[in-house]
Amino acid sequence: MTAAIPHAPWLKAPATQALIAALEGARADSSRFVGGCVRNTLMGRPVDDIDIATQLTPDQVTEIATQAGFAAHPTGIEHGTVTVVVNHKPFEVTTLRRDVSTDGRRATVAFTENWEEDAERRDFRMNALYADASGDIHDPTGGGLEDARVGRVIFIGDAHQRIKEDYLRILRFFRFNAWYAKGPLDPHGLSACADLVAGLDALSAERIWKETKKLLAAPDPRAAWEGMSAIEVRARALPEMSHEQRLDALVRLDAELLLPVDPMTRVASALPDQESARALARRLKLSNEERERLVAALGDDVKIVSYMSLKEMRRAIYKLGNEAFRDRVMLAWAGAGGEKAQAWRALIAHAQMWTPPKLPLSGDEVMAAGVPAGPKVGEVMREVEAWWLDADFPDDKLSVIERLKAVAQGMA
């Protein structure tokens, strides 16, 4: 099976052409595009990053790039990777490698000039596709092109060995199935993941969390998530995310109604409550912002229902913020089984369109009304704010000042 991608926009781009010409000018037939840019082009998917595999050494790549006027940064030099920046566009250029030793988390590599050796150390056959400067595809494993054509995720060679080289490949197996598979999970790959699931315990929290977000960003990860749950991968790597029914309902909503995918909302949907969100955040070392978002999404201090009035919606958005309100609406909608879509959609639309105003009152104005500096200022501000909220955020400074005077006099 042969294929070529000579008309891919990223391949024809001036920055790409300039870099590959410099590398090939130094040594003909030494450099090929590899991985996601080739795979996604063949599968009709967007291309974000462009990686190049080369027989040139990192020192040679750096010298060639510098002589051509490009910036070269040794971003992964221990693994042979130099990031070359051409007209503000970064390219990762990595010398062909073979594994010398692995421990399930990282590998010691040696450089090689053999394309087959470089391919054999990769994870899935569809990720070991190379394209030369003219766009002709090279498939050293003999199965990558067919896998990309039919949407099939298969480990290169022995699945057990590939996983033992890096146990993160268990999660990557499910992530790539979520994004690229058009049929059931490969049974041999699934069996290998099940046999070696204990290896997940050796992975860092940061790698698990990063892979989880990528998996849940897929348009429809339900089949992959079910596979993870079936062989204890989910329970082992993500024990807090046990609310599978709500996650399934949320993904179904996203898919059926063509709603934008937000992986953080999906993470929240799979967490039963705020305590599980805090536990996940501690164990996987989430950022403060990520932890606070999950906790806010799972709060119950504001009742969210499909029949909220405009006034109730605005009060809820003012209290929670637009993002937390949207998250809670999506979770409530999923919990309701996807019913009353029009009403729930209206809530989402309002959260996107309406920006909560700021109370048109300052502490100085409160004190100017005769309230002494100290705790009383806050009390008066809260009283006026409660009135302002109940009146549905009137944009009338005079009315606010009149209310301030009445509250200040009442507290005197």
N, C-alpha and C positions, 0 to 999 in steps of 0.2 A: 504494500500500500504506500503510495507516494502522495505528497502534498506540498504546497508552496503558499507563501503569504506575501508576495512581492508588493502588493498594493496596501498593506496595513498602514494606516496613517502614522503611527508611531515610528515605523521603519523608514518611511519616506521623510520624516521630519528632519530639518537641517541639522539640529544638534546631534541626532542619532547618526546621521550620515557622516558628519564631521568626525565623530569619535571612532566609528567602525573603520573609516578610511585611514585614520591615523594608526590604529592597531594593525590593520591588514597591510598598511604600507611598510610597517616595520618587519612584519613576517606574514607572508601570504597564508591563507587558510588556517590561521592560528586562533581566530576568535569567532564565537557564535553566541547568539541570543539564546537564553535558556529560561525554562520555568514558566512563571505566570504569564508573561507577555506573549509567549508562544501558545501556551494552552488556552488562554482566554480569547486570543484572536481566532483560533480554530473553532472555539465553541461559541463565538459571537458575543462574548462578554467584554465589558469595559476593561481597559488596560491602565493600571495606575503606575506601577513601577517597571523599569526596564533593567534586567540583569544580563550581564555578559559573562560567559565562561571563556577562558583563554588559556592557551599553552604558554603564554608569556609569564614570567615571574612577576611578583608584586613590584620589585625594583625596576624591572623593565617597563611595566605599565606606568609607574610613576614618572619615569624619565620621558617616555613617549608623550604622556599627557602634558607634562610641563613644557616640553619643546613645542608642542602644538598650541600652547597658550591656554591650556585648561588648568583648573585647580585640581589637585590630587590630594586626598586625605586618607591616611591609613586607618580606616574605621574598624577593620577586622583583620589586621595584618597577621595575627597568629593563625588565622584560617585562610590567609591568602587574599583577603578582600581589600580593594582600594576603591573608595568612592571618588569618581571623577565628575566634576561639575562643568557642564558645557552650556553657556548662555543661561545660567541659573537653573539648569535641569540636571539633577543628580542621576548618575548611573553607577550601579555596583558592579565592579569588574573583579572577578574572582578566578584565581589560577586553578586549573584542574587539580582535583585532589583524590586521594584514596585514604581510607581510614587505616591508621596504624593500631590504635586501640580505642575502646569506648567503655564507658562505665554506666551507661543508661541515662546520663545527663549531659555529657560533653564528650567530644572526640579529640584524640590526637591525630593530626593528619600529616601526610607527606604529599608534596607536589608530584604531579605526573603529567605526561603528555598524551595519555591514553584516554580517549573519549569514553570508551566502554567502562573503564575503571571509575571515571568521574560519575557516570550514570548509575553505576551499581551501588554507590553510597547514598543515593537519593532515596526518598521515601516511596512515592507512587509513580507508576509508569507514566501517567499523564504529566508529571512534573519533570520528567527526564527527556523532554522534547527540546531539540536544539534547532535554531534557524540560522543559516549562514547569511552573509551580507546581501546576497541576492534574494533571500526569502525562502530558499529551498529548505524543507524540513528534514532533519536527521532524527531517527528513532532507534537508538542503540539497544533498547530493551526488546524491541520487536512488537510491543503491545501498546505503546503510548498513544499512537495515532488512532487506533481502533477504540481505545478507552475514551479518548476525547470525543470521537465521533458518536459513540452510543451513550456516553454519560455513565462511566463505570470507574470506580475507584479501587485499584488493585495494587497491592504492595509489589515492589520490585523483588524478584527472587523469593527467598524464604521469608514469609511474614514475621515469623518468630524472631529471626535474626535482625530484621529491620527494626523491630520494636525494642529489642534488647540494646540496640545501639543508642536509642533515645526513647525513653518511655513516653515522652510527650506525643509521640506518633500515634499512641492510642487515641488521644483527644483529636489529633489532626485527622485521623481516619474518619471520625464522625463529623468533624467540621467540613472536610472536603466532600463527604457524602451530602451534607446539608446544602452545600452550595452547587455541587456539580452532578450528583447522581440523578439519573432518570429512571432508575429501577431499584430493586431491593439491594440491601447491603451485600457485598461479596461475602459468602459464608466462610471462606477460608480466612479472610482478614478478620471477620467478626470472631471466629473461633480463637485465633491467635491473641486477639485483644482480651478475650475472656481468660485464656490461660495465663496471661501475664499481667492481669489487672493490678496485682499487688505492687507492681513497679511504679504505679502512680504515686505511691507514698514517698518516693524519692525525689519527686519534682518540687521545685520551688513554688511558693504560693503565687508569685508574680506571673510565672509562666502559665499556671492553671487558669488564673483570672483572665489573662490576655486571650487565651484560646477560647474560653467560655464566651466572652463578649463577641469574638469573631463568629463563633458558631451561631449564637442567637441573633446575629445581624443578618443571617441568610433569610431570604424571602419566606421559606417554609421549612424549618428545621425539625418538624414533628417526627418524621420517620427516623432521623438520626437520633433524636432525643429518646424515642422509644427503644432504639437499639442500645443506647447507653444504659437505660434503665433495666433492660432485659438481662444484661450481663454484669450488673453491679458497678459499672463504671460511674454512673451518676451518683449512686449511694457512696461510693468510695471517694470520688473527687469533689462532689458537691452535695454532701449529706443534708445541708440546710434547705436545698431547693427541692422540696418534696411535694409541692402543690401542683402536681402534674396536670390535673384536670383544668385548673384555671389557665395555666400556660397554654395548654392545647386549645382552649376556647379563645384566648387572645390571638394566637397565631392564626386560627381559623378566621377571626375577624379581619386581621391584617390582609390575609390572602383573598378573602371573598369580597371585601369592600375596598380593596386597593389602597389601604391606609399606609402612611409612611411607617417604615420599620424603625423602632427605637429599641436597641438591645437592652438598655437599662430598664425600660418598662417591662420587658419580658422577664428579666431577672427578678424584678419585684413581684411579678405575677406568680412566679414559682416559689416564692417565699411565703410561708403561712402567716407570719406576723412580724412585728417590729423586732422582737427579740431574736428571731432567726436572722433578720437582716443585720443586726449588730454582730451576731456570732459569725456570719459569713464575712463581714467586713474585718473583724479581728483576725480570723484565720487566714484569709487570702490577702490581707494587708491592703485593703482598698484605700483610696485617697479619702480625705475628710469630706470632700465634695460628693464623692460617690456614696459614701456611707450615709450622709445626711439626706441625699436624694431618695435612697431606698427606704430609709426610716420614715421620711415624710410621705412617701407614696403609700405606705402601709398603715398610716394613722387612721384613727376613727373619731377624731374630735369634731369633724364636720360631716354631717350626713350627706351623702351623695346619692341622689335618685334621678331617674330619667325625667321626672316631671317637675324639676326645679323651676321656679319662676326666674325672670330676669334679675329681679332684686336679690333673690337667694343666690343665684349664680355669681353675681358681682361681689356679694359679701364673702362668699367662699373663696373666690379668686383673690380678693384683697387680703384675706387672712392667710391663705396657703401659698400664694404666689401662682403664676400661670403654669409653671412646669409641674408642681406638685398637684395642682388641680387637674391638669390633663392626665397625669398618671393615675390619680384616683378614679377619674371618670372611666378610663380604659379598663382598670381592674374591676370596677363595679359593673361595667358593661359586659365584660367577659364572665363575671360571676352570675350575671342575669341570663346567661346562655345566648347572648347575641340578639335578644328580642328588642323591639322598639328602636330599631336602628335610626330612624329619623330624629327621634328625640335625643338620643345619645350623640348623634352627629352634631346637633345644634349646640350641645354643651361644648364639644371639642372646638367647634368653629368660634364660639364666643371666647374661649380661652386663648385662641390665636389672635383674635381681632381686638379684644378689649384690654387696655393697659390700665391697671389700677392707679387712680390719681393719688396724690399726696395730700394729706390733711393741710388745708391752707391756714395753718396757725403755728406760730413759733412760741418758744418758751419766753422770749422777750415780750411778746404781745400779751402773754398770760400775766406776767409780772406787771406790765403797764396797766393792766386792769385792776391792780391792787392786791394781787396774790403774792405773798412773801416768798422769797427764794427758798428752795428746799423741797421736801416731799410733796407739799401741797400743789406745786406746779404740775407734777406728774399726775396727781389725782384729778385736777381740773382738766388737763389735756385729755385724759382717758374719758372723762364724762362728756366733754364736747365731741370727742371722736365717736362715742357710742351714739350720740344724737345724730351726728353726720352720717354714720353708717345706716341708721334706721331711716334717715331721710333720703337714702339712695344717692349719696355723694353729691350734694348740690354744689355747683360751681358758683357760689355766691358769697363772696368775702364778707359783705355786710351782714348777711344772715349768720355767718359763723361768729362774727364779733358780737352780735347781739346775743347769741346763745352763750358765748363766753361770759359776757357781763352777768347774765342771769345765773349761770353756774357759780361764778365767783361770789356773787351776793348771797347765794344760797349756802355757800360753805363758810361765809364770814362768821 
